[in-house]
Amino acid sequence: MGKIKDTMAKMKCSECGRITHYTKRNKKKVKEKLSLSKYCNFCRKNTTHTESK
């Protein structure tokens, strides 16, 4: 059995547009872009972060 490779994904704040978080993502299991609620240090509040290139 081979290992399934996880790739690093950049998480971009939906309000200020800055990349503030990185996370691992399995491209074979998760086909659509990630969208998570995370804390943004620049906005100083919880905002929706979406995966960017």
MOPAC internal coordinates of N, CA, C and O (Angstrom, degrees):
PM7 1SCF
backbone

  N    0.0000 0     0.00 0     0.00 0    0    0    0
  C    1.4526 1     0.00 0     0.00 0    1    0    0
  C    1.5186 1   109.88 1     0.00 0    2    1    0
  O    1.2310 1   121.12 1   -44.01 1    3    2    1
  N    1.3114 1   115.46 1   135.99 1    3    2    1
  C    1.4516 1   120.50 1   178.94 1    5    3    2
  C    1.5135 1   111.31 1   -95.13 1    6    5    3
  O    1.2310 1   121.25 1   -22.86 1    7    6    5
  N    1.3003 1   115.22 1   157.14 1    7    6    5
  C    1.4578 1   119.90 1   177.38 1    9    7    6
  C    1.5199 1   110.02 1   -78.32 1   10    9    7
  O    1.2310 1   120.76 1   -35.15 1   11   10    9
  N    1.3075 1   116.15 1   144.85 1   11   10    9
  C    1.4610 1   121.16 1   173.87 1   13   11   10
  C    1.5235 1   106.76 1   -89.67 1   14   13   11
  O    1.2310 1   120.79 1   -53.90 1   15   14   13
  N    1.3222 1   116.10 1   126.10 1   15   14   13
  C    1.4598 1   120.45 1  -175.86 1   17   15   14
  C    1.5236 1   110.82 1   -83.30 1   18   17   15
  O    1.2310 1   121.39 1   -48.05 1   19   18   17
  N    1.3200 1   114.95 1   131.95 1   19   18   17
  C    1.4545 1   121.23 1   172.12 1   21   19   18
  C    1.5232 1   107.92 1   -95.66 1   22   21   19
  O    1.2310 1   120.71 1   -37.96 1   23   22   21
  N    1.3092 1   116.24 1   142.04 1   23   22   21
  C    1.4585 1   120.23 1   178.27 1   25   23   22
  C    1.5216 1   109.00 1  -112.73 1   26   25   23
  O    1.2310 1   121.19 1   -26.94 1   27   26   25
  N    1.3209 1   115.32 1   153.06 1   27   26   25
  C    1.4510 1   120.22 1   178.44 1   29   27   26
  C    1.5248 1   109.18 1   -79.18 1   30   29   27
  O    1.2310 1   120.89 1   -42.98 1   31   30   29
  N    1.3232 1   115.90 1   137.02 1   31   30   29
  C    1.4585 1   121.62 1   179.00 1   33   31   30
  C    1.5247 1   108.55 1  -122.40 1   34   33   31
  O    1.2310 1   120.61 1   -45.83 1   35   34   33
  N    1.3260 1   116.45 1   134.17 1   35   34   33
  C    1.4631 1   121.89 1   176.79 1   37   35   34
  C    1.5159 1   108.22 1   -85.40 1   38   37   35
  O    1.2310 1   120.25 1   -43.42 1   39   38   37
  N    1.3358 1   117.13 1   136.58 1   39   38   37
  C    1.4555 1   121.81 1   178.65 1   41   39   38
  C    1.5268 1   108.68 1  -108.70 1   42   41   39
  O    1.2310 1   120.88 1   -57.23 1   43   42   41
  N    1.3314 1   115.92 1   122.77 1   43   42   41
  C    1.4637 1   122.96 1  -174.95 1   45   43   42
  C    1.5291 1   109.41 1  -107.80 1   46   45   43
  O    1.2310 1   120.30 1   -46.43 1   47   46   45
  N    1.3297 1   117.03 1   133.57 1   47   46   45
  C    1.4606 1   122.53 1   178.55 1   49   47   46
  C    1.5249 1   109.67 1   -67.98 1   50   49   47
  O    1.2310 1   120.43 1   -43.90 1   51   50   49
  N    1.3258 1   116.78 1   136.10 1   51   50   49
  C    1.4677 1   120.30 1  -177.85 1   53   51   50
  C    1.5282 1   112.22 1   -77.59 1   54   53   51
  O    1.2310 1   119.73 1   160.93 1   55   54   53
  N    1.3345 1   118.11 1   -19.07 1   55   54   53
  C    1.4690 1   120.39 1  -178.32 1   57   55   54
  C    1.5307 1   112.72 1   -93.21 1   58   57   55
  O    1.2310 1   120.04 1   127.69 1   59   58   57
  N    1.3321 1   117.54 1   -52.31 1   59   58   57
  C    1.4704 1   119.13 1  -177.31 1   61   59   58
  C    1.5271 1   112.25 1   -95.16 1   62   61   59
  O    1.2310 1   119.32 1   161.57 1   63   62   61
  N    1.3263 1   118.91 1   -18.43 1   63   62   61
  C    1.4540 1   122.31 1   176.62 1   65   63   62
  C    1.5186 1   115.06 1    82.09 1   66   65   63
  O    1.2310 1   119.72 1  -168.89 1   67   66   65
  N    1.3240 1   118.14 1    11.11 1   67   66   65
  C    1.4619 1   121.08 1  -179.32 1   69   67   66
  C    1.5249 1   110.32 1   -92.81 1   70   69   67
  O    1.2310 1   121.09 1   -30.64 1   71   70   69
  N    1.3137 1   115.53 1   149.36 1   71   70   69
  C    1.4605 1   121.09 1   176.26 1   73   71   70
  C    1.5244 1   107.10 1   -86.73 1   74   73   71
  O    1.2310 1   120.52 1   -66.45 1   75   74   73
  N    1.3287 1   116.61 1   113.55 1   75   74   73
  C    1.4578 1   120.82 1  -174.44 1   77   75   74
  C    1.5214 1   113.46 1  -118.54 1   78   77   75
  O    1.2310 1   119.34 1   165.04 1   79   78   77
  N    1.3229 1   118.86 1   -14.96 1   79   78   77
  C    1.4617 1   121.61 1  -177.60 1   81   79   78
  C    1.5195 1   110.64 1  -137.44 1   82   81   79
  O    1.2310 1   121.29 1   -25.56 1   83   82   81
  N    1.3327 1   115.13 1   154.44 1   83   82   81
  C    1.4597 1   122.85 1   173.61 1   85   83   82
  C    1.5207 1   107.38 1  -127.93 1   86   85   83
  O    1.2310 1   120.29 1   -34.61 1   87   86   85
  N    1.3279 1   117.05 1   145.39 1   87   86   85
  C    1.4505 1   121.28 1   178.73 1   89   87   86
  C    1.5214 1   109.46 1  -147.78 1   90   89   87
  O    1.2310 1   120.53 1   -17.52 1   91   90   89
  N    1.3255 1   116.59 1   162.48 1   91   90   89
  C    1.4596 1   121.06 1   176.91 1   93   91   90
  C    1.5163 1   109.48 1   -92.13 1   94   93   91
  O    1.2310 1   121.10 1   -33.50 1   95   94   93
  N    1.3369 1   115.49 1   146.50 1   95   94   93
  C    1.4577 1   120.60 1  -177.85 1   97   95   94
  C    1.5264 1   108.97 1  -144.71 1   98   97   95
  O    1.2310 1   120.51 1   -43.39 1   99   98   97
  N    1.3296 1   116.62 1   136.61 1   99   98   97
  C    1.4535 1   121.88 1   176.14 1  101   99   98
  C    1.5206 1   108.04 1   -94.02 1  102  101   99
  O    1.2310 1   120.12 1   -66.86 1  103  102  101
  N    1.3352 1   117.37 1   113.14 1  103  102  101
  C    1.4624 1   121.56 1  -175.30 1  105  103  102
  C    1.5230 1   112.94 1   -69.08 1  106  105  103
  O    1.2310 1   119.96 1   153.38 1  107  106  105
  N    1.3339 1   117.67 1   -26.62 1  107  106  105
  C    1.4632 1   120.15 1  -178.67 1  109  107  106
  C    1.5240 1   111.99 1   -76.04 1  110  109  107
  O    1.2310 1   119.84 1   145.99 1  111  110  109
  N    1.3228 1   117.91 1   -34.01 1  111  110  109
  C    1.4660 1   121.16 1  -178.05 1  113  111  110
  C    1.5243 1   112.61 1   -87.98 1  114  113  111
  O    1.2310 1   120.21 1   141.48 1  115  114  113
  N    1.3299 1   117.21 1   -38.52 1  115  114  113
  C    1.4650 1   122.02 1  -177.00 1  117  115  114
  C    1.5259 1   108.00 1  -109.78 1  118  117  115
  O    1.2310 1   120.14 1   -72.53 1  119  118  117
  N    1.3233 1   117.33 1   107.47 1  119  118  117
  C    1.4689 1   121.53 1  -175.80 1  121  119  118
  C    1.5292 1   112.55 1   -84.74 1  122  121  119
  O    1.2310 1   119.78 1   141.73 1  123  122  121
  N    1.3423 1   118.02 1   -38.27 1  123  122  121
  C    1.4602 1   120.97 1  -176.62 1  125  123  122
  C    1.5328 1   110.60 1   -86.70 1  126  125  123
  O    1.2310 1   120.74 1   -12.02 1  127  126  125
  N    1.3134 1   116.19 1   167.98 1  127  126  125
  C    1.4616 1   121.63 1  -179.79 1  129  127  126
  C    1.5254 1   110.15 1   -69.38 1  130  129  127
  O    1.2310 1   120.96 1   -33.98 1  131  130  129
  N    1.3303 1   115.77 1   146.02 1  131  130  129
  C    1.4573 1   121.26 1   177.65 1  133  131  130
  C    1.5225 1   110.16 1   -75.51 1  134  133  131
  O    1.2310 1   121.09 1   -33.67 1  135  134  133
  N    1.3129 1   115.53 1   146.33 1  135  134  133
  C    1.4559 1   121.85 1   175.20 1  137  135  134
  C    1.5259 1   107.23 1  -142.63 1  138  137  135
  O    1.2310 1   120.70 1   -70.02 1  139  138  137
  N    1.3355 1   116.27 1   109.98 1  139  138  137
  C    1.4534 1   121.49 1  -175.54 1  141  139  138
  C    1.5223 1   110.79 1  -127.39 1  142  141  139
  O    1.2310 1   121.00 1   -25.91 1  143  142  141
  N    1.3218 1   115.70 1   154.09 1  143  142  141
  C    1.4547 1   120.91 1   174.76 1  145  143  142
  C    1.5249 1   107.71 1   -91.76 1  146  145  143
  O    1.2310 1   120.62 1   -62.95 1  147  146  145
  N    1.3244 1   116.41 1   117.05 1  147  146  145
  C    1.4578 1   122.33 1  -177.97 1  149  147  146
  C    1.5277 1   109.70 1  -133.61 1  150  149  147
  O    1.2310 1   120.92 1   -17.06 1  151  150  149
  N    1.3351 1   115.84 1   162.94 1  151  150  149
  C    1.4602 1   121.37 1   177.01 1  153  151  150
  C    1.5267 1   109.55 1   -84.04 1  154  153  151
  O    1.2310 1   120.30 1   -49.62 1  155  154  153
  N    1.3267 1   117.04 1   130.38 1  155  154  153
  C    1.4618 1   122.69 1   176.96 1  157  155  154
  C    1.5270 1   108.61 1  -104.44 1  158  157  155
  O    1.2310 1   120.46 1   -56.11 1  159  158  157
  N    1.3381 1   116.73 1   123.89 1  159  158  157
  C    1.4657 1   121.42 1  -179.19 1  161  159  158
  C    1.5222 1   112.26 1   -68.72 1  162  161  159
  O    1.2310 1   120.16 1   151.58 1  163  162  161
  N    1.3294 1   117.31 1   -28.42 1  163  162  161
  C    1.4558 1   120.77 1  -177.66 1  165  163  162
  C    1.5256 1   111.39 1   -80.19 1  166  165  163
  O    1.2310 1   120.15 1   140.96 1  167  166  165
  N    1.3358 1   117.31 1   -39.04 1  167  166  165
  C    1.4680 1   121.29 1   177.66 1  169  167  166
  C    1.5306 1   111.50 1   -83.54 1  170  169  167
  O    1.2310 1   120.69 1   160.35 1  171  170  169
  N    1.3222 1   116.28 1   -19.65 1  171  170  169
  C    1.4650 1   124.46 1  -177.57 1  173  171  170
  C    1.5295 1   112.72 1    58.18 1  174  173  171
  O    1.2310 1   120.95 1  -137.02 1  175  174  173
  N    1.3354 1   115.79 1    42.98 1  175  174  173
  C    1.4653 1   121.34 1   175.04 1  177  175  174
  C    1.5206 1   109.00 1  -163.11 1  178  177  175
  O    1.2310 1   120.86 1   -11.65 1  179  178  177
  N    1.3284 1   115.97 1   168.35 1  179  178  177
  C    1.4554 1   120.77 1   176.30 1  181  179  178
  C    1.5171 1   109.36 1   -77.28 1  182  181  179
  O    1.2310 1   120.68 1   -52.22 1  183  182  181
  N    1.3327 1   116.31 1   127.78 1  183  182  181
  C    1.4580 1   122.16 1   178.87 1  185  183  182
  C    1.5240 1   108.77 1  -134.64 1  186  185  183
  O    1.2310 1   120.76 1   -12.60 1  187  186  185
  N    1.3084 1   116.15 1   167.40 1  187  186  185
  C    1.4506 1   121.09 1   176.21 1  189  187  186
  C    1.5214 1   108.91 1   -80.26 1  190  189  187
  O    1.2310 1   120.91 1   -52.43 1  191  190  189
  N    1.3178 1   115.86 1   127.57 1  191  190  189
  C    1.4587 1   122.20 1   177.38 1  193  191  190
  C    1.5204 1   107.59 1  -111.07 1  194  193  191
  O    1.2310 1   120.54 1   -50.21 1  195  194  193
  N    1.3237 1   116.57 1   129.79 1  195  194  193
  C    1.4561 1   121.41 1   179.16 1  197  195  194
  C    1.5232 1   109.51 1  -114.80 1  198  197  195
  O    1.2310 1   121.13 1   -24.59 1  199  198  197
  N    1.3037 1   115.44 1   155.41 1  199  198  197
  C    1.4597 1   120.88 1  -179.30 1  201  199  198
  C    1.5235 1   110.37 1   -70.65 1  202  201  199
  O    1.2310 1   120.80 1   -42.08 1  203  202  201
  N    1.3282 1   116.07 1   137.92 1  203  202  201
  C    1.4623 1   120.88 1   177.70 1  205  203  202
  C    1.5198 1   108.98 1  -126.44 1  206  205  203
  O    1.2310 1   120.57 1    -7.90 1  207  206  205
  N    1.3207 1   116.52 1   172.10 1  207  206  205
  C    1.4697 1   120.76 1  -178.45 1  209  207  206
  C    1.5025 1   111.86 1   -79.58 1  210  209  207
  O    1.2310 1   120.10 1   180.00 1  211  210  209

